[in-house]
Amino acid sequence: MEEIEIVYRKISDLTLLDDNPRKISKRDLERLVDSIRINGFWKHRPIALSEREGKLYVLAGHQRIKAAKKLKISEVPTILYHNLTEEQEADIVLRDNINNGEWDFEKLQLGDWSNKADFSFIGLDIPVEDKQPEDEEAADEEQEDNEKEEGSEDDPIADEKEDFYRSMLNDCLYESNNEFDIPNLLLEEQAGKLLLPFAPWGADSRLRKDVATYHFYVDDYRFEAIWKDPIKVLTSGVKALVEPNLSVYDTTPIAYGLQQIYKKRWISRYFQECGIKVYADLN
């Protein structure tokens, strides 16, 4: 089996296997997209290729290529194998996706790994042992006590802010100067100079609290999550926001497009009412 060095190649020059035995859920693909957006396309895990009949076939990395396409990445690191037999190709395809080890959950839970990484954000599920009903009641009581202690001692200001944000989240109509009742933004709450760090919402772990300005030039599904629960954005410690951006195309029905514009402007006005500066999106 011969191989050459890692080379960046255009995705358009690569051919995916029609019978690739691996598949990925929408949720896991979104996580993979987030990972590549944050960390880039890791060079230590190049796309494995095999040349057959003048074509470069992908043996390992199909899902990463799907994620790269979503991010408009045109070139990826690859490694090309020559003169592989069908058996050798199959071996690479299958072994690339076999996990020969397992997690030591005790070390993950007892160590400081949870402080350095957000397990749920990266898709790492930590198993929870089954408890007897009495144990569950005791655990619930203990959790309630802990929450009370945290609320009273750890960060009462954060709790007060969240209560305020929720009190402002009313089913209301903001003033409008147009026939569609799309809310106006407050001029005095328009953002000025760009505050750094500046980052896309949802691309970082929720543990990060140092982002001053978030933008929403990301996949549309993230806006739906914000529309359902905008509190998470506010409690992130952000100082300013770019008005959410949604995809509207020439073929989008006018009524649907107006609804999306209404929703993004309403949520932006709500952010302003909560004291967050907003950059208007004119796209």
Order of alpha helices (4+ residues) and beta strands (2+ residues): beta-beta-beta-alpha-beta-beta-alpha-beta-alpha-alpha-alpha-alpha-alpha-alpha-beta-beta-alpha-alpha-beta-alpha-beta
